[in-house]
């Protein structure tokens, strides 16, 4: 499911002006090919204001890993309470695990009753984060905000 969002990631980055056509040496290209995966759990609520917190683990293809905290804040026309368990994320366009940390732009439409599904594509500069997870709760609306990953 996450791999299907890669095409959307490219389109979103292009629309956001995040892609530039700069020539890169083979060493730079190899260095930028680090792929990181994140497993996470998240719970939160929304009533115009959206708030969620969680924890996870980031593991990168170069052997780096870190325990992380996740915070989601934003606003919009939303209402609900939800929990995502065993979420998965793919983080691309990073050189090291340091590039994973920070705030990602988030926009989404949520709809779920009892069993909830979350699929999102987030960006931070040229770094992309594709999230997928399932859980429980009630969530309905449209929101924008930020998704922040920090050291735990």
trRosetta pair geometry for C-beta under 8 A, 3 or more apart (Angstrom, degrees):
i j d omega theta_ij theta_ji phi_ij phi_ji
1 4 6.0 -51 -162 24 35 112
1 5 7.6 32 145 -19 61 102
1 119 6.6 -106 156 -108 117 127
1 132 5.0 124 99 -130 120 159
2 5 5.8 -57 -165 27 43 113
2 6 8.0 64 142 -41 64 83
2 88 6.4 -94 -51 109 140 112
2 89 7.7 157 -124 -139 138 26
2 90 5.0 122 161 -3 137 123
2 130 4.9 123 -161 120 90 123
2 131 7.9 -76 -113 173 104 2
2 132 5.1 -120 -70 -5 87 129
3 6 5.9 -20 -168 -12 49 115
3 90 7.9 64 -74 -4 56 165
4 7 7.2 -42 178 23 48 103
4 8 7.9 39 132 -3 65 109
5 8 4.9 -54 -160 43 61 117
5 9 6.0 73 139 -33 79 95
5 119 6.8 -166 -71 176 134 106
5 121 5.1 -171 177 -75 121 114
5 130 4.4 149 89 -140 134 128
5 132 7.8 -170 -11 -55 139 108
6 9 5.3 -48 -150 27 35 117
6 10 6.8 36 153 -18 65 99
6 92 7.8 55 -122 -6 96 160
6 130 7.1 -58 -70 -54 57 155
7 10 5.9 -50 -153 32 34 110
7 11 6.6 31 151 -13 64 107
8 11 5.6 -58 -149 41 35 112
8 12 6.0 35 154 -20 69 108
8 121 5.3 -161 110 -28 114 164
9 12 5.8 -56 -144 39 28 110
9 13 6.2 26 158 -17 64 108
9 92 7.3 77 149 49 161 130
9 121 5.3 -146 -83 -159 76 128
9 123 7.6 143 -152 -77 82 100
9 128 4.4 60 -160 -159 128 153
9 130 6.2 -75 -63 -66 127 109
10 13 5.9 -57 -146 38 27 109
10 14 6.3 28 155 -20 63 108
10 19 7.8 37 -159 -63 67 145
11 14 5.8 -56 -148 35 29 111
11 15 6.3 26 156 -16 65 107
12 15 5.8 -57 -147 39 30 109
12 16 6.1 22 157 -13 66 112
12 121 5.9 160 4 119 159 129
12 123 6.2 -167 125 -35 117 132
12 128 7.9 120 74 -120 118 115
13 16 5.8 -61 -142 43 30 107
13 18 4.2 -86 -161 68 81 118
13 19 5.1 87 133 -41 105 98
13 123 6.0 160 -89 -114 80 143
13 126 6.9 62 -149 -135 130 57
13 128 6.6 -72 -58 -73 124 116
14 17 7.9 40 176 -68 29 24
14 18 7.5 -78 -58 49 20 78
14 19 5.2 -21 -93 20 62 131
16 105 7.7 161 -126 56 148 154
16 123 6.2 172 40 82 167 160
18 123 6.1 -114 -53 177 168 141
18 125 6.3 139 -144 170 109 35
18 126 5.3 163 166 -90 102 57
19 126 7.1 104 -92 -119 52 97
24 28 4.1 -122 -172 90 102 126
24 29 5.1 128 113 -57 123 82
24 32 7.3 -36 -172 4 160 140
25 28 4.8 97 52 7 75 101
25 29 7.0 -139 95 -5 40 88
26 29 5.6 -54 -146 37 34 113
26 30 6.3 33 156 -18 67 105
27 30 5.9 -54 -146 37 29 108
27 31 6.2 30 154 -20 63 109
28 31 5.6 -56 -145 38 31 113
28 32 6.2 25 158 -17 66 110
29 32 6.0 -60 -146 39 28 107
29 33 6.7 38 152 -38 61 105
30 33 5.8 -51 -156 15 33 120
31 34 7.6 -21 169 -21 45 99
31 95 5.3 12 148 -139 93 100
32 93 6.7 -11 179 -149 103 52
32 94 7.5 159 -158 87 60 19
32 95 5.5 -44 -101 -84 53 80
33 61 7.9 -59 127 75 77 143
34 60 5.4 8 177 -175 109 119
34 61 5.6 -172 -152 51 60 98
34 62 5.1 -38 -120 -19 113 115
34 94 5.2 -72 83 93 106 84
34 95 5.9 96 18 -161 125 17
34 96 6.3 79 33 -80 172 31
35 60 6.9 157 85 -153 38 68
35 61 4.6 54 49 -19 80 127
35 90 7.2 -23 -173 -164 100 90
35 91 7.4 147 -169 76 52 63
35 92 6.2 -11 -121 -104 79 72
35 94 7.8 129 -104 46 22 98
36 58 5.5 10 177 -176 121 101
36 59 6.8 162 -154 83 71 34
36 60 4.2 -34 -95 -95 87 81
36 61 7.3 -115 -70 -5 46 75
36 64 8.0 -43 -103 80 110 100
36 90 7.7 141 85 -163 53 44
36 91 4.1 -19 72 62 101 114
36 92 8.0 -160 35 -67 73 34
36 94 5.9 -6 -3 47 118 147
36 97 6.5 122 -100 -107 140 70
36 100 5.6 -74 92 -82 167 128
37 58 7.3 163 83 -151 39 55
37 59 5.5 -17 61 62 89 86
37 60 7.8 170 17 -87 62 36
37 88 7.0 -27 -171 -166 100 88
37 89 6.7 148 -165 82 51 59
37 90 6.0 -22 -107 -103 71 59
37 91 7.2 -162 -78 17 21 83
38 56 5.2 45 179 147 98 140
38 57 6.9 170 -148 84 60 41
38 58 4.8 -23 -95 -97 88 74
38 59 7.8 163 -86 19 39 65
38 68 7.1 -38 -138 38 118 143
38 87 7.9 -8 113 110 91 93
38 88 7.2 141 82 -166 59 40
38 89 3.8 -7 57 58 104 113
38 90 7.8 -145 21 -58 79 19
38 91 6.4 65 -18 -24 107 112
38 100 7.7 147 -65 -162 121 133
38 129 7.7 0 19 -149 136 107
38 149 7.7 -91 -113 -118 155 141
39 56 5.7 180 90 -156 46 94
39 57 5.4 2 52 51 92 89
39 86 7.0 -33 -165 -152 100 51
39 87 6.9 144 -164 80 48 57
39 88 6.1 -18 -105 -102 65 62
39 89 7.7 -159 -68 22 24 79
40 54 5.5 77 174 133 104 131
40 55 6.8 -174 -144 99 77 34
40 56 3.1 -39 -94 -83 84 129
40 57 7.7 -171 -72 22 62 51
40 68 7.6 -48 -98 76 109 109
40 70 5.9 50 -156 -21 139 150
40 84 7.5 29 106 105 90 113
40 87 4.5 -34 70 69 83 111
40 88 7.9 173 24 -76 78 18
40 89 6.5 24 5 -7 119 116
40 133 7.4 -74 75 -76 88 146
41 54 5.2 -163 96 -155 52 112
41 55 6.3 3 52 55 88 71
41 56 7.0 167 16 -76 55 78
41 83 7.7 1 -177 -178 90 88
41 84 6.5 -179 -152 94 47 68
41 85 5.4 7 -122 -121 100 52
41 86 7.1 22 -83 -32 86 34
41 87 6.6 161 -87 12 33 98
42 52 5.3 44 174 159 103 123
42 53 7.2 -174 -146 100 70 23
42 54 3.4 -70 -96 -47 62 149
42 70 5.9 -61 -97 93 106 137
42 72 7.1 51 -164 -5 131 128
42 83 7.2 173 93 -155 51 48
42 84 4.5 11 54 49 93 107
42 87 6.3 7 6 -5 105 149
42 133 7.4 107 30 85 109 166
42 135 7.9 -113 66 -42 77 159
43 52 6.3 -169 100 -150 26 90
43 53 7.0 -19 61 61 69 64
43 54 6.5 129 10 -79 58 93
43 82 6.9 -163 -145 101 58 51
43 83 4.2 -7 -106 -109 95 82
43 84 7.3 -163 -73 23 50 61
44 50 6.9 52 147 179 133 75
44 51 5.4 -164 -155 103 108 49
44 52 2.4 -75 -49 -92 143 83
44 53 6.7 130 -79 7 94 52
44 72 6.1 -65 -64 65 165 116
44 81 7.5 -153 108 -145 40 55
44 82 6.3 -6 61 60 70 81
45 50 7.8 -164 102 -144 42 50
45 51 6.2 -1 59 61 74 86
45 52 7.4 155 14 -77 41 73
45 80 6.9 -160 -149 101 57 47
45 81 4.5 -13 -106 -103 88 77
45 82 7.6 157 -89 18 42 64
46 49 6.8 -155 -146 94 64 39
46 50 4.0 -6 -107 -105 110 76
46 51 7.2 161 -84 20 61 57
46 76 7.9 -10 -174 57 133 88
46 78 3.9 -28 140 119 136 120
46 79 6.1 -136 101 -104 84 15
46 80 5.5 14 50 49 94 73
46 81 7.9 -170 22 -72 60 42
46 110 7.9 117 33 49 152 151
46 139 6.8 69 33 -137 119 92
46 141 6.7 -134 117 47 138 142
46 143 6.7 -91 -145 -67 150 151
47 78 7.2 -112 -87 98 16 73
47 79 5.3 44 -108 -117 65 74
48 75 6.1 2 156 -153 66 90
48 76 7.3 -170 -156 69 44 31
48 77 7.3 -10 -110 -110 62 35
48 78 6.8 165 -81 51 16 71
48 79 7.8 18 -31 -73 53 76
49 73 7.8 -23 -178 -162 89 79
49 74 7.7 158 -162 89 51 39
49 75 5.4 -31 -107 -100 51 87
50 72 6.6 -55 132 132 103 99
50 73 6.6 145 87 -160 74 32
50 74 4.4 -9 54 64 118 83
50 75 6.3 -162 8 -78 87 29
50 76 6.8 8 -24 27 122 93
50 78 5.6 26 -74 68 107 151
50 143 5.0 56 -29 -160 148 158
50 145 5.7 -117 67 -35 121 155
51 72 6.9 147 -157 88 27 73
51 73 5.8 11 -104 -107 68 71
52 70 7.7 -21 116 120 93 100
52 71 7.4 157 86 -159 57 39
52 72 4.0 6 53 50 98 116
52 82 7.7 -30 -102 71 128 92
53 69 7.4 -24 -165 -176 92 92
53 70 6.7 146 -163 86 44 68
53 71 5.6 -7 -107 -105 75 67
53 72 7.5 -149 -66 23 36 75
54 69 7.6 150 86 -165 44 51
54 70 4.2 -12 65 59 90 116
54 84 7.5 -30 -92 62 155 98
54 87 8.0 26 161 28 161 136
55 67 7.2 -7 -174 -180 104 91
55 68 6.8 156 -160 87 56 54
55 69 6.0 -33 -104 -108 70 53
55 70 6.7 -158 -76 12 18 90
55 152 6.2 59 -138 -98 101 147
56 67 7.7 166 92 -159 38 53
56 68 5.0 -19 68 63 83 100
56 70 6.0 46 3 -29 112 120
56 87 7.5 -63 -99 72 128 103
56 89 7.7 32 179 18 161 123
56 149 8.0 -56 56 -130 121 104
57 65 6.5 9 178 -177 96 107
57 66 7.3 175 -152 89 59 38
57 67 5.7 -33 -101 -105 75 56
57 68 6.8 163 -97 15 21 87
58 65 6.3 176 92 -150 58 58
58 66 5.2 0 53 55 101 84
58 68 5.5 55 -14 -23 104 131
58 91 7.2 0 -143 10 115 144
58 97 6.3 134 114 -143 126 106
58 100 5.4 112 -161 158 162 167
58 149 7.4 71 -51 -177 136 139
59 64 7.8 166 -153 93 41 50
59 65 4.4 -4 -106 -106 68 106
60 63 7.0 -27 82 42 85 25
60 64 4.5 8 42 60 123 89
60 65 6.7 -160 15 -73 73 56
60 94 7.4 -98 -123 95 127 131
60 96 7.3 75 156 -161 175 42
60 97 5.2 -131 -20 -72 140 90
60 100 7.8 -134 -68 -41 116 134
62 96 6.9 -64 56 -118 150 67
64 96 6.4 69 0 -168 164 79
64 97 4.0 -133 128 -26 136 126
65 97 7.3 -160 -81 -98 12 149
66 97 5.8 132 -7 171 120 141
66 100 7.7 173 46 70 128 139
66 151 6.5 -75 177 -120 129 77
66 152 7.7 148 158 24 85 87
67 151 7.6 64 81 -167 69 60
67 152 4.2 -77 121 54 96 124
68 100 7.8 -92 -89 127 147 124
68 101 7.8 -159 -124 -97 116 84
68 149 5.2 -12 -175 -167 138 92
68 150 6.6 137 -160 70 81 33
68 151 6.7 -72 -115 -114 61 24
68 152 5.5 170 -140 -23 6 102
69 149 7.5 149 75 -156 50 45
69 150 5.0 -22 60 66 99 89
69 151 7.3 13 12 91 94 24
69 152 4.7 134 -39 -87 83 83
70 147 7.1 -15 -165 -173 97 84
70 148 7.0 151 -156 80 47 56
70 149 6.0 -15 -101 -100 73 65
71 147 7.8 164 84 -156 47 41
71 148 4.7 -11 59 58 93 107
71 150 7.4 10 5 8 107 112
72 106 7.0 -22 -143 35 99 172
72 145 6.4 81 179 110 76 136
72 146 7.4 -170 -142 93 51 45
72 147 5.2 -6 -103 -107 86 71
72 148 7.5 -173 -76 20 39 72
73 145 5.3 -159 102 -169 44 125
73 146 6.2 -1 59 53 80 82
73 148 7.9 7 13 0 94 112
74 106 6.3 -103 -63 81 147 114
74 143 5.0 104 116 163 126 111
74 144 5.5 -159 -163 101 123 37
74 145 1.7 -93 -74 -60 114 127
74 146 6.6 157 -70 11 94 49
75 78 7.9 -163 -170 22 35 110
75 143 6.4 -171 107 -147 17 94
75 144 7.0 -17 62 60 60 72
75 145 6.6 124 6 -75 50 101
76 141 6.0 142 109 149 106 115
76 142 5.1 -121 166 103 135 60
76 143 3.3 -158 24 -106 137 57
76 144 5.8 120 -64 11 117 65
76 145 7.7 -101 -18 -34 106 96
77 141 4.9 -158 108 -153 61 106
77 142 5.5 24 54 48 92 83
77 143 7.5 -151 42 -71 44 67
78 110 6.6 48 -131 43 114 122
78 139 7.2 -9 -168 -168 104 80
78 140 7.0 164 -148 89 60 44
78 141 3.0 -172 -102 79 57 151
78 142 6.9 -148 -65 47 86 28
78 143 4.8 -12 -37 -56 136 117
79 139 7.8 178 92 -142 42 43
79 140 5.9 -12 60 61 81 88
79 141 6.0 118 11 -39 59 130
80 110 7.0 -129 39 117 150 133
80 112 7.7 94 -163 63 157 84
80 137 6.2 96 166 149 106 107
80 138 4.6 -143 -137 109 99 67
80 139 3.4 173 106 -101 161 49
80 140 5.7 130 -48 13 125 63
80 141 7.2 -157 -1 6 110 108
81 137 5.2 -131 105 -153 58 114
81 138 6.3 34 45 51 68 79
81 139 7.4 -144 44 -70 19 81
82 110 7.8 -116 -27 -175 158 140
82 112 6.8 72 -111 75 128 130
82 116 5.2 -54 -141 53 119 171
82 135 6.1 101 174 95 88 125
82 136 7.2 180 -150 96 62 39
82 137 3.1 -176 -109 77 56 157
82 138 7.1 -143 -71 49 82 29
82 139 4.5 -15 -47 -45 132 126
83 116 7.9 127 53 45 48 128
83 135 4.5 -148 98 176 60 134
83 136 5.6 1 53 56 99 76
83 137 5.6 139 11 -41 66 120
84 87 4.7 38 143 -58 118 120
84 116 7.4 -90 -83 94 76 110
84 118 5.4 -43 -98 17 135 138
84 133 4.0 63 -172 121 118 138
84 134 7.0 133 -142 77 75 14
84 135 4.1 -121 -101 -25 36 137
85 133 7.2 161 59 -176 31 111
85 134 7.2 -36 55 85 76 63
85 135 5.1 128 5 -102 75 92
86 133 6.7 159 88 -140 55 94
86 134 7.5 -12 70 50 97 79
87 118 7.0 -22 -116 69 119 121
87 131 6.3 -1 178 -168 119 97
87 132 6.9 169 -157 89 74 39
87 133 3.0 -35 -106 -82 86 136
87 135 7.9 -27 -59 -42 96 112
88 131 7.4 156 86 -152 46 51
88 132 5.4 -13 63 64 90 88
88 133 6.6 160 17 -74 58 78
89 129 5.7 -5 -173 -171 121 91
89 130 6.5 157 -155 80 64 48
89 131 4.7 -20 -99 -99 94 70
89 132 7.6 165 -83 21 48 62
90 129 7.4 162 80 -152 46 45
90 130 4.7 -5 54 54 94 103
91 94 6.0 21 135 -15 105 134
91 100 5.5 32 165 -115 167 97
91 127 6.7 1 -172 -178 93 102
91 128 7.1 168 -150 87 47 52
91 129 5.2 -8 -102 -102 79 77
92 127 7.2 166 82 -155 46 57
92 128 5.0 -8 56 58 94 100
92 130 7.8 24 0 -2 106 103
93 99 7.9 -126 113 148 63 144
93 126 4.9 -121 156 133 143 90
93 127 5.0 -157 86 -105 101 47
93 128 5.9 78 19 10 117 84
94 97 7.4 60 153 -90 140 22
94 99 3.8 177 -140 79 95 133
94 100 6.1 10 -115 -57 157 72
94 127 5.7 49 -71 -118 86 111
95 98 7.9 -24 75 55 86 96
95 99 5.8 110 34 -29 70 139
96 99 6.0 120 61 -3 56 95
97 100 5.4 -36 -167 10 56 121
97 101 7.8 52 147 -20 71 94
98 101 6.5 -54 -166 24 42 108
99 127 5.6 175 158 -86 105 140
100 127 7.4 -173 -102 -172 38 147
100 149 5.9 -66 145 103 86 146
101 149 5.5 -124 -120 100 48 91
101 150 6.1 73 -150 -111 103 42
101 151 6.9 -9 -110 -40 137 75
102 124 5.4 128 96 -166 118 150
102 148 7.0 -91 148 -140 26 74
102 149 6.8 5 42 54 37 82
103 124 6.6 150 91 -110 42 117
103 146 4.5 1 -172 -180 114 128
103 147 7.0 139 -157 69 61 40
103 148 4.5 -28 -96 -94 77 86
104 122 3.7 63 147 152 132 123
104 123 6.1 146 -159 69 90 20
104 124 4.4 -81 -98 -49 70 100
104 127 7.7 -100 -101 98 103 101
104 129 5.4 -57 -109 27 164 132
104 146 6.6 145 68 -160 44 71
104 147 4.6 -26 61 64 102 96
104 148 7.4 -176 16 -79 70 36
104 149 7.5 38 -12 -4 108 98
105 122 6.3 170 70 -160 51 78
105 123 5.5 -13 44 63 102 78
105 124 7.1 163 0 -79 73 55
105 144 8.0 -20 -175 -167 83 92
105 146 6.5 -45 -105 -106 35 74
106 120 6.7 8 -143 179 94 141
106 122 5.3 -22 -88 -110 76 110
106 143 7.8 1 120 111 101 93
106 144 6.7 152 93 -161 65 47
106 145 5.0 -22 69 71 112 70
106 146 5.8 158 12 -111 103 19
106 147 4.7 99 -55 -21 132 100
107 143 7.3 -166 -144 99 48 49
107 144 4.7 -8 -103 -107 82 82
107 145 8.0 149 -80 22 46 54
108 120 5.3 -51 -84 -110 137 110
108 142 7.4 -162 102 -146 40 55
108 143 6.3 -7 60 59 75 80
109 141 7.5 -145 -148 112 59 34
109 142 5.0 -20 -104 -101 77 80
110 116 7.9 10 -171 -162 101 118
110 118 7.5 -13 -119 -107 97 84
110 139 4.3 -56 146 135 129 112
110 140 6.4 -139 99 -103 85 15
110 141 5.9 6 53 54 96 64
110 142 7.7 -179 18 -82 71 32
110 143 7.1 3 -1 13 112 108
111 139 7.0 -139 -101 96 11 76
111 140 5.6 46 -113 -114 63 70
112 115 6.9 -106 -168 102 106 42
112 116 3.2 86 148 -119 157 83
112 117 6.3 170 -95 23 127 58
112 137 6.5 55 103 80 117 76
112 138 6.8 -162 97 -132 71 29
112 139 5.0 21 47 46 96 91
112 140 7.7 -155 34 -64 49 66
113 116 7.6 119 5 -76 13 82
113 138 5.4 23 -118 -113 63 82
114 136 6.3 -39 176 -147 44 84
114 137 7.7 145 -123 42 8 15
114 138 7.5 27 -38 -71 40 76
115 134 6.8 -6 -177 -175 91 105
115 135 7.7 163 -156 94 52 28
115 136 6.2 -41 -102 -102 41 65
116 134 6.9 157 84 -160 52 56
116 135 5.2 -22 62 72 99 76
116 136 6.1 133 10 -132 96 9
116 137 5.0 -24 -17 53 143 84
116 138 7.8 -151 -70 -77 123 17
116 139 5.9 63 -131 23 141 114
117 133 7.5 170 -155 91 50 44
117 134 5.2 -21 -103 -106 69 79
118 131 6.4 -29 127 124 104 109
118 132 6.9 166 93 -148 67 32
118 133 4.9 -2 56 59 105 86
118 134 7.4 -171 19 -81 74 31
118 135 7.3 10 -5 16 110 105
119 131 6.9 174 -146 93 34 66
119 132 5.1 10 -106 -107 78 79
120 130 7.5 178 91 -152 49 44
120 131 4.6 4 54 53 89 108
120 147 7.9 136 116 -45 146 156
121 128 6.8 -18 -169 -168 89 103
121 129 7.5 153 -159 83 43 52
121 130 5.4 -10 -107 -107 75 74
121 131 7.7 -161 -73 22 31 73
122 128 7.2 145 80 -161 51 53
122 129 4.4 -17 64 64 101 102
122 130 7.8 -172 24 -75 69 30
122 131 6.9 33 -1 -8 109 110
122 147 5.3 -63 -122 42 162 135
123 126 7.9 -33 -164 -136 102 10
123 127 6.9 143 -159 81 58 54
123 128 5.6 -25 -102 -104 75 65
123 129 7.4 -170 -77 21 28 77
124 127 4.7 -18 67 66 90 107
124 129 7.3 39 0 -10 102 111
129 147 7.3 -135 84 94 146 135
